[in-house]
Amino acid sequence: MHPIEFKKIDDQNVFVKWDDNKEYTLSMKYLRDRCPCASCAGETVLWREYKPVPLEILTPGKYNLKGAEIVGNYALALTWLDGHNTGIYAFDYLRRICGEFAPRLAPDAAKNRG
């Protein structure tokens, strides 16, 4: 499963279309809060789990997507306006979180949703 379209709809939402023609609209906040990098989500090393301490500080630009790039044939790397760029969203992970969050809406329907 691969995304064939990934685009910013407005300052708060992105649109993802997959190769099976399923379409999702995600909020940037939701996407950033599910960043899979070790600094955000933690990691497991030698069967020990390390979880980062959640920060209550909202950094300027935290939820503003600056750019997106395909990584190999398996992931999407996102860069945020606050400089965070270590989150690499594997396509299977991205598809899973799309399904958990968003109804299948085309970009125009998302704009009309309010």
Backbone bond lengths (Angstrom), bond angles and torsions (degrees), N, CA, C in turn:
res aa  C-N    CA-C-N  psi(-1)  N-CA   C-N-CA  omega(-1)  CA-C   N-CA-C  phi
1 M - - - 1.441 - - 1.533 108.84 -
2 H 1.335 116.66 127.37 1.455 121.95 -178.70 1.523 110.54 -133.71
3 P 1.331 117.19 142.10 1.465 117.86 172.56 1.536 108.78 -74.13
4 I 1.324 115.91 138.17 1.459 119.68 177.00 1.530 110.80 -106.65
5 E 1.328 115.58 -10.49 1.464 120.11 176.38 1.525 108.74 -150.20
6 F 1.312 115.62 134.41 1.463 122.03 176.68 1.517 105.22 -142.96
7 K 1.332 117.09 114.97 1.462 117.97 -177.83 1.523 111.39 -147.58
8 K 1.298 112.77 152.17 1.457 121.86 176.94 1.527 107.98 -77.67
9 I 1.329 116.83 125.70 1.463 121.27 178.76 1.523 109.82 -85.74
10 D 1.336 114.58 -47.56 1.459 121.75 -179.77 1.523 106.96 -155.35
11 D 1.322 118.17 -165.15 1.465 121.16 -176.83 1.525 113.84 -70.95
12 Q 1.332 117.80 -7.71 1.458 119.75 -176.32 1.522 114.97 -124.72
13 N 1.328 118.57 -8.76 1.463 120.72 -172.81 1.520 113.03 -137.71
14 V 1.331 114.44 151.23 1.462 121.87 172.32 1.530 108.51 -125.12
15 F 1.323 114.82 156.46 1.455 122.82 179.82 1.521 108.22 -116.74
16 V 1.342 116.00 134.89 1.462 121.35 177.72 1.523 108.59 -127.89
17 K 1.329 115.46 127.00 1.463 121.16 173.88 1.515 107.71 -116.80
18 W 1.331 115.93 133.33 1.458 122.25 -176.12 1.521 111.32 -102.65
19 D 1.330 115.91 165.14 1.457 120.90 -177.34 1.533 113.33 -68.18
20 D 1.328 118.32 -7.93 1.462 121.00 173.04 1.536 110.72 -99.26
21 N 1.344 115.83 13.76 1.465 125.39 178.33 1.525 114.96 70.55
22 K 1.321 118.47 10.50 1.460 119.70 173.51 1.524 108.02 -78.13
23 E 1.329 115.43 140.10 1.454 121.98 -175.95 1.523 109.82 -124.49
24 Y 1.329 114.91 140.75 1.457 120.61 -178.74 1.528 110.12 -137.41
25 T 1.307 115.32 146.80 1.456 122.01 171.90 1.518 106.83 -115.55
26 L 1.328 116.76 125.89 1.462 122.39 -178.61 1.515 109.73 -120.51
27 S 1.323 116.44 145.30 1.462 117.87 172.07 1.526 108.23 -78.82
28 M 1.312 116.04 148.00 1.464 120.37 178.67 1.521 110.67 -65.17
29 K 1.327 116.77 -33.43 1.463 120.41 178.03 1.527 109.89 -61.58
30 Y 1.324 116.40 -46.56 1.463 121.20 179.04 1.533 110.24 -59.83
31 L 1.329 116.33 -45.98 1.461 121.32 -178.89 1.523 111.27 -61.98
32 R 1.314 117.24 -46.58 1.481 121.09 -178.96 1.526 110.81 -67.70
33 D 1.325 117.56 -40.68 1.468 119.99 -179.29 1.521 112.43 -66.23
34 R 1.313 117.89 -14.68 1.463 122.21 176.89 1.518 112.09 -108.47
35 C 1.313 116.50 24.42 1.463 121.00 177.83 1.531 108.92 -56.97
36 P 1.332 117.07 127.71 1.463 120.31 -175.59 1.531 115.42 -85.81
37 C 1.334 118.81 3.19 1.464 118.90 -176.63 1.532 111.18 -69.69
38 A 1.313 116.27 161.22 1.466 121.80 -177.96 1.531 112.22 -61.79
39 S 1.325 117.34 -34.53 1.469 120.11 180.00 1.518 112.50 -66.95
40 C 1.327 116.18 -30.90 1.470 120.68 -178.05 1.532 112.60 -96.35
41 A 1.321 116.87 -45.28 1.463 121.14 -173.09 1.525 113.89 -101.25
42 G 1.323 117.13 -12.69 1.453 120.00 -175.57 1.518 110.69 88.34
43 E 1.323 114.96 -176.07 1.460 119.85 179.87 1.522 109.86 -159.46
44 T 1.316 115.45 165.78 1.455 121.71 176.39 1.525 107.93 -118.18
45 V 1.340 115.41 125.85 1.455 122.01 179.12 1.521 107.43 -129.05
46 L 1.321 115.60 123.26 1.474 121.23 -179.31 1.527 111.47 49.03
47 W 1.324 115.59 49.84 1.461 124.68 176.90 1.524 114.21 64.45
48 R 1.324 117.34 13.64 1.468 121.12 175.03 1.510 107.81 -109.64
49 E 1.301 114.99 131.54 1.462 120.12 -178.78 1.521 109.96 -95.93
50 Y 1.315 114.89 132.64 1.462 121.83 177.67 1.518 108.35 -118.16
51 K 1.317 116.27 122.61 1.461 121.92 178.96 1.517 108.85 -113.82
52 P 1.327 117.73 131.98 1.465 119.85 177.50 1.527 110.59 -70.49
53 V 1.301 115.50 152.01 1.461 120.47 175.73 1.529 107.36 -76.52
54 P 1.343 117.49 123.79 1.466 118.52 -179.41 1.531 110.82 -65.85
55 L 1.316 115.32 133.77 1.457 120.45 178.27 1.523 109.13 -94.12
56 E 1.297 115.80 135.05 1.463 120.74 179.71 1.525 111.57 -90.22
57 I 1.330 117.07 0.49 1.455 121.55 -177.89 1.522 108.97 -88.47
58 L 1.325 116.33 129.79 1.458 120.94 176.10 1.521 108.36 -93.90
59 T 1.319 116.63 109.93 1.460 120.33 179.82 1.523 109.63 -79.68
60 P 1.322 117.86 142.32 1.469 120.17 177.96 1.522 110.70 -58.37
61 G 1.310 116.85 131.56 1.459 121.72 179.30 1.514 114.51 86.08
62 K 1.327 117.94 2.32 1.466 120.58 -177.56 1.525 112.27 -57.21
63 Y 1.308 117.14 -39.00 1.465 121.03 -176.89 1.530 112.95 -106.04
64 N 1.324 116.40 22.06 1.459 120.76 177.92 1.519 109.55 -111.35
65 L 1.315 116.47 112.96 1.463 121.79 -178.81 1.522 110.03 -74.67
66 K 1.306 115.12 125.94 1.468 121.48 -179.61 1.524 111.41 -96.22
67 G 1.336 117.65 -37.28 1.453 120.47 -177.98 1.509 112.80 -167.07
68 A 1.327 114.70 164.27 1.465 121.77 178.28 1.518 108.41 -143.79
69 E 1.340 115.76 138.98 1.462 121.35 178.97 1.524 109.74 -137.26
70 I 1.324 115.46 143.50 1.460 120.95 174.39 1.527 108.20 -73.48
71 V 1.328 116.34 136.49 1.469 122.57 176.19 1.527 106.52 -111.43
72 G 1.313 114.87 113.34 1.461 119.33 -178.95 1.515 110.77 55.26
73 N 1.304 115.85 -133.07 1.464 121.55 177.73 1.521 109.95 -122.91
74 Y 1.356 115.85 29.69 1.452 118.16 -171.91 1.524 115.55 -140.17
75 A 1.347 118.92 -9.44 1.466 117.82 -172.23 1.524 112.46 -156.25
76 L 1.313 113.43 169.45 1.456 123.05 176.12 1.524 107.36 -124.22
77 A 1.326 116.70 126.86 1.467 121.56 177.23 1.526 108.06 -100.54
78 L 1.323 116.37 126.61 1.457 121.02 -178.67 1.521 110.36 -108.36
79 T 1.310 115.64 141.89 1.463 122.51 175.49 1.518 107.64 -119.24
80 W 1.321 115.04 131.46 1.465 121.57 -177.06 1.521 109.67 -106.56
81 L 1.314 115.85 156.72 1.460 121.40 -175.34 1.525 112.93 -62.04
82 D 1.329 117.58 -24.09 1.475 119.80 178.20 1.528 112.26 -80.64
83 G 1.343 117.20 2.75 1.462 121.47 177.14 1.515 114.23 99.10
84 H 1.319 118.66 -10.97 1.462 121.01 -179.80 1.526 109.29 -67.28
85 N 1.340 116.39 126.87 1.468 119.61 -177.36 1.524 113.42 -147.16
86 T 1.316 117.80 19.99 1.466 119.57 -177.20 1.528 113.52 -97.15
87 G 1.316 117.33 -0.84 1.462 120.07 179.06 1.515 111.31 -81.65
88 I 1.320 116.28 115.07 1.463 121.57 176.37 1.528 106.51 -111.62
89 Y 1.326 114.67 111.64 1.461 122.02 -175.50 1.523 108.89 -90.77
90 A 1.329 117.17 100.18 1.467 120.83 175.93 1.531 107.53 -57.72
91 F 1.329 117.09 144.43 1.452 120.43 -176.04 1.524 112.63 -56.01
92 D 1.337 117.98 -40.20 1.470 119.03 179.94 1.530 111.43 -65.97
93 Y 1.336 117.21 -37.09 1.461 120.98 176.59 1.531 110.41 -67.43
94 L 1.329 116.50 -44.95 1.460 120.63 179.65 1.528 110.57 -60.90
95 R 1.313 117.17 -42.19 1.472 120.45 179.51 1.527 110.55 -63.93
96 R 1.328 116.21 -40.69 1.463 119.60 179.87 1.520 110.92 -63.13
97 I 1.323 117.35 -46.13 1.469 118.11 -177.86 1.537 111.22 -72.52
98 C 1.332 117.74 -25.89 1.468 119.56 172.80 1.521 109.72 -60.12
99 G 1.320 115.55 -49.42 1.458 120.77 -178.71 1.523 113.48 -64.98
100 E 1.327 116.77 -30.60 1.467 120.45 179.79 1.526 111.90 -74.16
101 F 1.324 117.21 -28.17 1.463 120.71 -174.17 1.513 114.73 -99.52
102 A 1.318 115.70 -52.56 1.452 119.07 -157.61 1.510 114.45 -111.53
103 P 1.321 115.02 140.04 1.461 117.55 167.48 1.521 108.22 -71.17
104 R 1.287 116.89 158.10 1.463 120.24 179.43 1.523 108.67 -77.72
105 L 1.314 116.43 105.55 1.458 121.54 -179.56 1.514 110.23 -131.32
106 A 1.293 116.32 142.32 1.462 121.17 171.77 1.524 108.14 -74.81
107 P 1.349 118.85 159.90 1.461 121.14 -178.11 1.524 113.60 -54.93
108 D 1.334 119.03 -39.87 1.461 120.42 -179.44 1.524 111.26 -66.87
109 A 1.318 116.92 -36.85 1.453 120.60 178.52 1.525 110.45 -66.61
110 A 1.329 117.17 -36.86 1.456 121.19 178.53 1.515 110.93 -64.45
111 K 1.320 117.37 -39.85 1.466 120.55 178.45 1.520 110.79 -64.56
112 N 1.326 116.78 -36.86 1.452 120.78 -178.01 1.516 112.94 -79.38
113 R 1.328 115.61 -11.98 1.465 120.34 -177.02 1.519 111.51 -69.26
114 G 1.297 117.92 -22.73 1.439 119.52 174.00 1.447 113.84 110.63
